[in-house]
Amino acid sequence: MDMAGFVSNLLILLLLFQNVCLGFRSPLSVFKRYKDTSTSLSSECLGSNQPVISFGLSDFALDIRMPAVTPKQSDTYLCMSVPLPVDDEAYVVDFKPHASMDTVHHMLLFGCNEPSSTENYWDCDEGTCKDKSNILYAWARNAPPTRLPKGVGFRVGGETGSRYFVLQVHYGDVSAFRDKHKDCSGVTLHLTHQKQPLIAGMYLMMSVNTVIPPGKKVVDADIACHYKRSPMHLFAYRVHTHRLGKVVSGYRVRNGQWTLIGRQSPQLPQAFYPVKYPVDISYDDILAARCVFSGEGRTTETHIGGTANDEMCNFYIMYYMEAKHAVSYMTCTQNANPEMFRNIPQEANIPIPVKSDVLKMMHGHHEETKGSDTSSLLQQDKKEEEKILDQETKDSDASYLLQQAKKEEAEILDQDFHIEEAVEWPGLDLKLGQVSGLALDPENNLVVFHRGDRVWDENSFDSKFVYQQRGLGPIEQNTIIVLNPSNAKLLHSTGKSLFYLPHGLSVDKNGNYWVTDVALHQVFKLGANDKEPLLVLGIPLQPGSDKNHFCQPTDVAVDPITGSIYVSDGYCNSRIIQFSPNGLYVMQWGEETSLGRSRPGQFCIPHSLALIPDLSQLCVADRENGRIQCFRLETGEFTREIKHKAFGRELFAVSYVPGGLLFAVNGMPYPGEAESVQGFVMNFSTGEIIDTFIPLRKSFEMPHDIVASEDRTVFVGDVHAKAVWKFASVEKMEHRSVKKAGIEVQETKESETIVEARLKNKPESRDPLKNMDKQHLVQQASSAGVSFVLITTLLIIPVVVLLVILVFIRWRKTTVYGGNSDGERKLDSSSGRILGRLRGKGSGGINLGNFFASHKGYSRKGFDRLSTEGSDQEKDEDDGTDSEEECSASPLPPAPSSS
């Protein structure tokens, strides 16, 4: 039995090491191909020539360096990109800069999905990224480096994170390159696959409408937004203006108390500076910032813009949030409460003096420039400023944020959900007239505007749009009803004997009702408990096109910040009109659609309005053109169009939800057309359709208005069906997913298997082989995460097999040899034969393939040899072997600690 015990122990040890090799491939192998195909740095550089360095099972370092460049002139901006070497989600937890203050003025590291160039490096005049980029890191001489708190990481890769890093290096004075040496400045990132409990993000506060009069000594640009999300903790800030900026300050305002986040001169190195004292932001706090400018020396007005003659007012905040609530990017571009800035701390108004020699160093000029004439210095500064501004503008301008598909509120938009009818809601059975308008009041109660016993038909108007049924008088029923959104219980009603033909409805932040009447050609403001209107716009029953008349106005919206009133006018006019909060005419824009393709700013029935206060925009459902058009609130300037084939020819209504969701409903298809009448959910930033929905009870006939709340509860009113549907968001996360080669197999709780082919919305490599390599790397990386339970299970199986063998040997001893005296010698011989089989012919090692091949029914395939070449190619079909990674039996390294 001694020999049998020895064999058993030996087999256990060998199988243990084999399973460890299969379960824990060396992390270095995960990055082997990436490392081999990466561009090597010049031997003249002192940096690493190993772009990816693994240290542990889940952590690795990514070296991002300029590829041995020699800038030829001062104030050169060079960019280069590095792809994230794995597809699965990772977290950047630390940065280590590599730069000489003698040669580099500053470095910025951006995260994005599509760099501006595919070259080894390029002039940053071409831009950094084609899509929206986030600043992850900033280094400037004489400024502290960016440091992430412990347990905090920037999320990259996976479904939502950036897939490329773009490094921008500004070389100020290039006199240091007279010896033609090569530069490899850059930054090393510490990344980990370990999920971080806290996720870092960026909050950008930016003024978009500041005007600086020429010669004016002090001009303030104020920004303020109410915070409406989960708590966040601030740890770094960065300021940015152009040459007129004197000081930028940021604050948290809570219960009237101002707490400083950061204050800095924008003329100093524009790196991220640590928040001096911890600042947390809670729901309903106010984030406020002020930029102080001086227009002295200018002869014309200075506006916000992207050239050296324009200005900017940006306050960046780095924050972290709990992972389950994390949002990676947020913006604030408005002033929610101008009056509050009367109480801003006095320090915000005091410029920070900057010495002239610091300014020169800031702009990359060394002592030898002192002899230069002033005009030359100014020209160099202006050139540098324009280069900086180009990227700052792309990163900051509100229209760019809107149009370039920034994953603003990405975590919200990427949640997998579907809108379905709430079939238990009893509101569908309410006895209503034609439902023309819907809104939610400040308590999120549903407000319905309907026509009672009145109907809009072909007899309602003459050819000049004059109402023909005035003799019927106003509608005798309450046309405005307020319902509990949960059970459809009637809470309040009003609007009796006021309206002839109701149409549009909205509710302002104070709970006032704003409605339009297409028969009266008027707009009304009603208090919730008032029987008489508080404000009336338009002349009753008189259509017109001047400043005092409407022609069948369709909808009205009120800016919650400024109180400005916007009216879509309408069925027989093609314009949007802005009024002051008191009802005074301000401006209008829009025109009738010309023959052929409709152009921006042209309307064919502007039918519904949706305000986007966070971006100071107004979106219009351009009904007969089947599209959504969006405009700047302040100027009426066109910003974008959203149009999809699925809309068909008509788009009736649009509604916006804070967080980046846009909801809409279309009209019935024309005869012979396939587009169905349905509701749409869209990503506001990209215009992409995320989801569509239809009712389960009854059917849409002419859905006329739509309204949605932040929890994605949606109500649709139908003017022909005389009904209101309620829809709710149903999360689609109650299943496990196994993804292979783009096919997602989903196992639901009921064990029903659904196979979906998902087209992932991410850029594809131009090289299919590179994609295959990348998939292979991910598979290898995932193998490193084999759970302890699985490994234990794999180890138990050979132990059970050995026990069976030993029992068999004992049984043979007792039955065949009868327990006689030389039974033990024969047992030893039997054990020796087994051991000989394990060793194989002419071999000094164990060959499991030969052992199992000697038993009928077992294949040698996969057991003949272990390749030491680390090949990623497919197996050689000639010899039937699988290529495996070489594995030594050295002890496993300890798991790295979180940093």
Secondary structure, 3 states (H helix, E strand, C coil): CHHHHHHHHHHHHHHHHHHHHHHCCCHHHHCHHHHHHCCCCCCCCCCCCCCEEECCCCEEEEEEECCCECCCCCCEEEEEEEECCCCCCEEEEEEEEECCCCCCCEEEEEEECCECCCCCCEEHHHCCECCCCEEEEEEECCCCCCCCCCCEEEEECCCCCECEEEEEEEECCHHHHCCCCCECCEEEEEEECCCCCEEEEEEEEECCCCEECCCCCCEEEEEEEECCCCCEEEEEEEEECCCCEEEEEEEEEECCEEEEEEEECCCCCCCCEEEEEEEEECCCCEEEEEEEECCCCCCCCEEECCCCCCECCEEEEEEEEEHHHCCCEEEECCECCHHHHHHCCHHHHCCCCCCHHHHHHHCCCCHHHHHCCHHHHHHHHHHHHHHHHHHHHHHHCHHHHHHCCCCCCHHHHCCCEEEEECCCCHHHHCCCCCEEEEEECCCCCEEEEECCCCCCCCCCECCCCCECCHHHCCCCCCCEEEECCCCCCEEEEECCCCCCCEEEEEECCCCCEEEEECCCCEEEEECCCCCCCCEEECCCCCCCCCCCCCCCEEEEEECCCCCCEEEEECCCCCEEEEECCCCCEEEEECEECCCCCCCCCEECCEEEEEEEHHHCEEEEEEHHHCEEEEEECCCCCEEEEECCHHHCCCEEEEEEECCCEEEEEECCCCCCCCCCCCEEEEECCCCCEEEEECCCCCCCCCEEEEEECCCCCEEEEECCCCEEEEEEEEECCCEEEEEECCEEEEEECCCCEEEEECCCCCCCCCCHHHHHHHHHHHHHHHHCCCCHHHHHHHHHHHHHHHHHHHHHHHHHHHHHCCCCCCHHHHHHHHHHHHHHHHHCCCCCCCCHHHHHHCCCCCCCCCCCCCCCCCCCCCCECCCCECCCCCCCCCCCCCCCCCC
